[in-house]
Amino acid sequence: MSAVADKTWFGQPRGLTILFLTQMWELFSYYGMRTLLVYYMTKQLLFAQDKASFIYGTYTAMAYFTPILGGAIADRWLGKRNAVVIGGSIMAIGHFVMAFEPMFYVALATIALGNGLFLPSLPSQINDLYAADDPRRGRAYNVYYVGLNVGGLLAPLVCGTLGELYGWHYGFGAAGVGMFLGLVIYLAGRRYLPPEPPRFVQPVAAARDARRGNRRVWWLLLGVGIAATIFRGAYEQIGNTLPLWIDTGVDRTWLGFTIPMTWFQSLNPLLVISMTPLLLMLWRRRADAGRESSPAMRMAIGALVVAAAYVLLAAVTAVSGGARVDWAWLVVFFVILTFGELYILPTGLGLFAKLAPPRLGATTVASWFLAIFSGSLLAGLVGTLWSKAGHPAFFLLLAALAVAAAALLWRLDRPIRALP
């Protein structure tokens, strides 16, 4: 463990706060743009819903595919710090370019390319802040996840409100400013970050032995990644088809005021921020009592909770008979969904980082984002059914996907626990 880890803020290494704030502003830019994307395509560019859904899914998929190459580049050549700075700069340019309508596809491609360097290189530095036996390491990813969701909370309120009420390009421009602020914080806090591990290419024979020794780990991570892919096919609808339902199927009036659709997108991150401390307290007490759940089992529980959230929407829309649903049901949905999300998503990222082979931290974390890539692509394909199926049937389909993910994670629990 580096000396920088001995200096703490709030009981955690100071570097965690720097990574927390950097990723917070990156997520502000990403979710700010994502909040507006489907609306922008259907209302400004006049794309059909199924075309907009497919573009949305393809874009989010590519944003999580490019980290596979970016993680390998960071581990072998650039180093994690340089990859964060270069990738973040490219992403900031892409967000500003979104303000120009003819450059729409160029902007999406630019953001996805920059994300490839940035995304795996930042969270893979968390593990290096802690000793292997440090009990804080397991909870660090939940603390980090709160930081991500602060950005997710601010994004719809700032970018969404600017885009929806004053003009799309103001919202996209605000997303670029957020990315720039994240880079400034990262560069200012470099002295608190863990040192770069040595970068070199192993000799062929040594690399072959390492691959053999880690083969079982990679197969198990592949299984977890498949489960995460299936789960994401359901979860990612909160940024794809759910906004369309909120716009046309939810009564958003309150005391004579119509709540903007994008404000509901802030519910999920707000709940992450408020619920995480309570869950961490619960998990710590369970660990002290010797009843802590294994990572795979915790993820399975989360998938089942998310399935229950979609079952609720199926029931509510079925009972409404096509009438608009009171917005209070949407709040209940987000409470349940977020509870499940906190069990599965930070735990999955932490599991991949924990099992990473030496000097392959960014590459292994990028493998987790590959599951998000495939899940986002699946979400885009599933979203094309929104216009073809009834709303109750569609929400039940999403619940079934989450249950399938939970079943696979339950099957993987024992072999993962058997790893040394």
C-alpha positions in Angstrom: 0.0 0.0 0.0 1.3 3.4 -0.9 2.1 6.2 1.5 -0.7 8.2 -0.1 -3.2 5.7 1.4 -2.1 6.7 4.9 -3.6 10.1 4.5 -7.3 9.9 4.9 -10.5 11.9 4.4 -13.6 10.6 6.2 -11.7 7.4 7.2 -10.8 6.5 3.6 -7.7 7.2 1.5 -7.7 10.7 0.1 -7.2 9.3 -3.4 -10.7 7.8 -3.2 -12.2 11.2 -2.8 -10.2 12.4 -5.9 -11.4 9.5 -7.9 -14.9 9.9 -6.5 -15.1 13.6 -7.6 -13.5 13.0 -11.0 -16.0 10.2 -11.9 -18.8 12.2 -10.4 -18.3 14.9 -13.0 -17.7 12.4 -15.8 -21.0 10.8 -14.9 -22.6 14.2 -14.8 -21.6 14.7 -18.4 -22.6 11.2 -19.5 -26.0 11.1 -17.9 -26.6 14.7 -18.8 -26.3 13.8 -22.4 -28.1 10.5 -22.0 -31.0 12.1 -20.3 -31.7 14.2 -23.4 -30.6 11.7 -26.1 -33.9 9.8 -26.9 -35.9 13.0 -26.5 -33.5 14.9 -28.8 -33.7 12.2 -31.5 -37.5 11.8 -31.5 -38.4 15.5 -31.0 -35.6 17.4 -32.7 -34.2 15.0 -35.3 -37.7 13.4 -35.8 -36.4 9.9 -35.7 -38.9 7.1 -35.3 -39.0 5.5 -31.8 -37.6 2.2 -32.8 -34.7 3.9 -34.7 -34.0 6.2 -31.7 -34.0 3.2 -29.4 -31.6 1.3 -31.6 -29.2 4.2 -31.8 -29.4 4.7 -28.1 -28.6 1.1 -27.4 -25.8 1.1 -30.0 -24.2 4.2 -28.6 -24.3 3.1 -24.9 -23.0 -0.3 -26.0 -20.1 1.2 -27.9 -19.3 3.5 -24.9 -18.8 0.3 -22.9 -17.0 -1.7 -25.7 -14.2 0.7 -26.3 -12.9 0.3 -22.7 -11.7 -3.2 -23.6 -9.1 -1.8 -26.0 -8.6 1.3 -23.7 -7.9 -0.9 -20.7 -5.2 -2.9 -22.5 -3.6 0.3 -23.9 -3.5 1.8 -20.4 -2.0 -1.3 -18.8 0.6 -1.9 -21.4 1.6 1.6 -22.7 -0.1 4.8 -21.5 -0.5 4.1 -17.8 -3.8 4.7 -16.0 -3.2 8.4 -15.2 -2.3 9.4 -18.8 -5.3 7.3 -20.1 -7.7 9.2 -17.8 -6.4 12.6 -18.9 -6.3 11.8 -22.6 -9.7 10.0 -22.6 -11.4 12.7 -20.5 -10.1 15.4 -22.9 -11.5 13.6 -25.9 -14.9 13.1 -24.2 -15.1 16.8 -23.3 -14.6 17.7 -27.0 -17.3 15.2 -28.0 -19.8 16.7 -25.6 -19.2 20.2 -26.9 -19.6 18.9 -30.5 -23.0 17.5 -29.6 -24.2 21.2 -29.5 -23.9 21.1 -33.4 -26.8 19.1 -35.0 -24.9 18.1 -38.2 -22.1 16.6 -36.1 -24.5 14.3 -34.1 -22.9 11.0 -35.2 -19.4 12.3 -35.0 -20.0 13.5 -31.4 -21.4 10.2 -30.3 -18.3 8.4 -31.8 -15.9 10.8 -30.2 -17.4 10.4 -26.7 -17.4 6.6 -27.0 -13.7 6.6 -28.1 -12.6 8.9 -25.2 -14.6 6.8 -22.8 -12.6 3.8 -23.8 -9.5 5.2 -22.2 -11.1 6.9 -19.3 -13.6 4.4 -18.0 -11.4 1.4 -17.1 -8.5 3.4 -15.9 -10.2 5.4 -13.2 -11.9 2.8 -11.0 -9.1 0.3 -11.4 -7.0 2.7 -9.3 -9.2 2.1 -6.2 -7.7 -1.3 -5.4 -4.2 0.2 -5.4 -5.2 2.5 -2.5 -5.6 -0.4 -0.1 -3.6 -3.2 1.3 -4.9 -6.7 0.4 -6.2 -7.3 4.0 -7.7 -3.8 4.4 -11.4 -4.3 5.5 -12.3 -0.9 3.9 -11.6 -2.1 0.4 -14.8 -4.1 -0.1 -17.0 -1.1 0.9 -14.9 1.4 -1.1 -16.8 0.5 -4.3 -20.1 1.4 -2.7 -18.7 4.7 -1.5 -17.3 5.3 -5.0 -20.7 4.4 -6.4 -22.3 7.2 -4.3 -20.0 9.6 -6.0 -21.1 8.4 -9.4 -24.7 9.0 -8.5 -24.1 12.5 -7.2 -23.2 13.3 -10.8 -26.2 11.3 -12.0 -28.4 13.3 -9.7 -27.2 16.7 -10.9 -27.2 15.8 -14.6 -31.0 15.7 -15.2 -31.5 18.7 -13.0 -29.0 20.8 -14.8 -28.5 19.4 -18.3 -32.0 18.0 -18.5 -33.7 21.2 -17.4 -31.5 23.4 -19.7 -32.2 21.1 -22.7 -35.9 20.6 -22.1 -36.8 24.2 -21.2 -34.2 26.4 -23.0 -32.8 24.4 -25.8 -31.1 21.0 -26.5 -27.7 22.6 -27.1 -27.5 24.3 -23.8 -28.0 20.9 -22.1 -25.3 19.3 -24.2 -22.9 22.2 -23.6 -23.4 21.9 -19.8 -22.4 18.2 -20.1 -19.1 19.3 -21.7 -18.4 21.7 -18.9 -18.9 18.9 -16.4 -16.3 16.7 -18.1 -13.8 19.6 -18.0 -14.3 20.1 -14.3 -13.7 16.4 -13.7 -10.3 16.7 -15.5 -9.3 19.7 -13.4 -10.0 17.9 -10.1 -8.1 14.8 -11.3 -5.0 16.8 -12.2 -5.2 18.9 -9.0 -5.3 15.7 -6.8 -2.6 13.7 -8.5 -0.4 13.6 -5.4 -3.1 11.6 -3.5 -3.4 8.9 -6.2 -1.7 5.5 -6.0 1.6 5.2 -7.9 1.6 3.7 -11.4 2.5 0.0 -11.4 5.4 -1.0 -13.8 4.3 -1.4 -17.4 5.9 -4.2 -19.4 5.0 -7.1 -21.6 5.6 -10.5 -20.1 7.9 -13.0 -21.9 5.8 -15.5 -23.9 6.5 -18.5 -21.6 5.6 -16.5 -18.4 2.5 -15.1 -20.0 1.4 -18.6 -21.0 1.8 -19.9 -17.4 -0.2 -16.9 -16.1 -3.0 -17.6 -18.5 -3.2 -21.2 -17.4 -3.3 -20.2 -13.7 -6.0 -17.7 -14.2 -8.1 -19.7 -16.7 -10.7 -20.7 -14.0 -11.0 -17.1 -12.8 -11.6 -15.8 -16.4 -14.3 -18.4 -17.0 -16.1 -17.5 -13.8 -15.9 -13.8 -14.6 -17.3 -14.6 -18.0 -20.3 -16.3 -16.3 -20.8 -13.2 -14.1 -20.5 -11.0 -17.2 -23.2 -13.0 -19.0 -25.5 -12.6 -16.0 -24.7 -8.8 -15.9 -25.5 -8.6 -19.6 -29.0 -10.2 -19.1 -29.6 -7.9 -16.1 -28.6 -4.8 -18.1 -31.1 -5.7 -20.8 -33.7 -4.9 -18.2 -32.0 -2.2 -16.1 -31.0 0.0 -19.0 -34.6 0.7 -19.9 -34.6 3.4 -17.3 -32.8 5.6 -19.8 -34.4 4.2 -22.9 -38.1 3.2 -22.9 -39.0 4.3 -19.4 -38.7 8.1 -20.2 -41.1 7.5 -23.1 -43.6 6.0 -20.6 -43.1 8.8 -18.1 -43.8 11.3 -20.8 -47.1 9.7 -22.0 -48.2 7.3 -19.3 -47.6 9.1 -16.0 -49.7 11.9 -14.6 -46.9 14.4 -13.6 -49.0 17.1 -12.2 -48.6 18.2 -8.6 -50.2 21.2 -7.0 -50.9 22.6 -10.4 -47.3 22.2 -11.6 -46.2 19.7 -14.2 -43.0 18.0 -13.1 -40.5 17.8 -16.0 -39.8 14.3 -17.2 -36.1 14.7 -16.7 -36.5 15.4 -13.0 -37.6 11.9 -12.4 -34.3 10.7 -13.8 -32.7 12.3 -10.7 -34.7 10.0 -8.4 -32.4 7.0 -9.0 -29.1 8.7 -8.1 -30.8 10.6 -5.2 -31.9 7.3 -3.7 -28.5 5.8 -4.3 -26.9 8.6 -2.2 -29.5 8.3 0.6 -29.8 4.5 0.8 -26.1 3.5 0.5 -25.1 4.6 4.1 -28.0 2.5 5.5 -27.0 -0.5 3.4 -23.4 -0.2 4.4 -24.4 -0.1 8.0 -26.5 -3.2 7.5 -23.8 -5.1 5.7 -21.2 -4.2 8.3 -23.4 -5.5 11.1 -24.0 -8.7 9.1 -20.3 -9.1 8.6 -19.6 -8.6 12.3 -22.1 -11.3 13.1 -20.5 -13.7 10.6 -23.6 -13.6 8.2 -22.1 -11.6 5.3 -23.5 -12.6 1.9 -21.0 -13.6 -0.8 -20.6 -11.2 -3.7 -22.4 -13.5 -6.2 -25.3 -14.1 -3.8 -25.6 -10.4 -3.1 -25.8 -9.7 -6.8 -28.5 -12.4 -7.2 -30.6 -10.8 -4.5 -30.3 -7.4 -6.3 -31.4 -8.8 -9.6 -34.5 -10.3 -7.9 -35.4 -7.0 -6.3 -35.1 -5.2 -9.6 -37.4 -7.9 -11.1 -40.0 -7.0 -8.4 -39.8 -3.4 -9.4 -40.7 -4.2 -13.0 -43.5 -6.5 -11.8 -44.9 -3.5 -9.9 -45.0 -1.4 -13.1 -46.7 -4.3 -15.0 -49.4 -4.5 -12.4 -49.9 -0.7 -12.2 -50.2 -0.2 -15.9 -52.5 -3.2 -16.3 -54.8 -1.9 -13.6 -54.8 1.7 -15.1 -56.4 0.4 -18.3 -54.5 2.9 -20.4 -55.1 5.9 -18.2 -52.2 7.9 -16.9 -50.6 6.5 -13.7 -50.1 8.7 -10.7 -46.4 9.7 -10.4 -46.3 8.4 -6.8 -46.1 4.8 -8.3 -43.1 5.9 -10.2 -41.4 7.0 -7.0 -42.1 3.6 -5.4 -40.7 1.9 -8.5 -37.4 3.8 -8.3 -37.1 3.0 -4.5 -37.3 -0.7 -5.2 -35.2 -0.6 -8.3 -32.4 1.4 -6.6 -32.4 -1.0 -3.6 -31.7 -3.9 -6.0 -29.2 -1.9 -8.0 -27.1 -1.2 -4.9 -26.8 -5.0 -4.3 -25.7 -5.9 -7.8 -23.8 -3.1 -9.7 -21.1 -1.9 -7.2 -20.6 -5.5 -6.0 -20.0 -6.7 -9.6 -17.4 -3.9 -10.2 -15.7 -4.7 -6.9 -15.6 -8.5 -7.7 -13.9 -7.9 -11.1 -11.3 -5.6 -9.5 -10.7 -8.1 -6.6 -10.1 -11.0 -9.0 -7.9 -9.0 -11.4 -4.5 -10.7 -12.2 -1.4 -8.6 -11.3 -0.7 -5.6 -13.7 -4.0 -6.3 -15.5 -6.3 -4.1 -13.3 -7.6 -1.8 -16.0 -8.0 -4.7 -18.5 -10.0 -6.7 -16.0 -12.2 -3.8 -14.9 -12.7 -3.2 -18.6 -14.1 -6.7 -18.8 -16.9 -5.6 -16.4 -17.7 -2.8 -18.8 -17.8 -5.3 -21.7 -20.8 -6.8 -19.9 -22.3 -3.3 -19.8 -21.6 -3.0 -23.6 -23.4 -6.3 -24.4 -26.2 -5.5 -21.9 -26.7 -2.0 -23.4 -26.9 -3.5 -26.9 -29.4 -6.0 -25.6 -31.4 -3.2 -24.0 -31.5 -1.4 -27.3 -32.9 -4.5 -29.0 -35.4 -5.1 -26.2 -36.5 -1.5 -26.4 -37.6 -1.9 -30.0 -40.5 -4.0 -28.6 -41.9 -1.1 -26.7 -44.0 0.1 -29.6 -45.1 -3.5 -30.5 -46.1 -4.9 -27.1 -48.5 -3.8 -24.5 -46.9 -2.0 -21.6 -47.8 -4.6 -18.9 -46.3 -7.4 -21.1 -43.2 -5.3 -21.8 -42.5 -4.7 -18.1 -43.1 -8.4 -17.3 -40.5 -9.2 -20.0 -38.0 -7.0 -18.2 -38.8 -8.7 -14.9 -38.1 -12.1 -16.5 -34.7 -11.0 -17.7 -33.8 -9.9 -14.2 -34.9 -13.3 -12.8 -32.8 -15.1 -15.4 -29.8 -13.1 -14.3 -30.4 -13.9 -10.6 -30.6 -17.6 -11.4 -27.3 -17.6 -13.2 -25.6 -15.7 -10.4 -26.9 -18.2 -7.8 -25.4 -21.0 -9.8 -22.0 -19.3 -9.9 -21.9 -18.5 -6.2 -20.3 -21.7 -5.0 -17.4 -21.9 -7.5 -16.6 -18.2 -6.9 -16.5 -18.8 -3.2 -14.1 -21.7 -3.8 -11.5 -19.5 -5.4 -8.3 -19.1 -3.3 
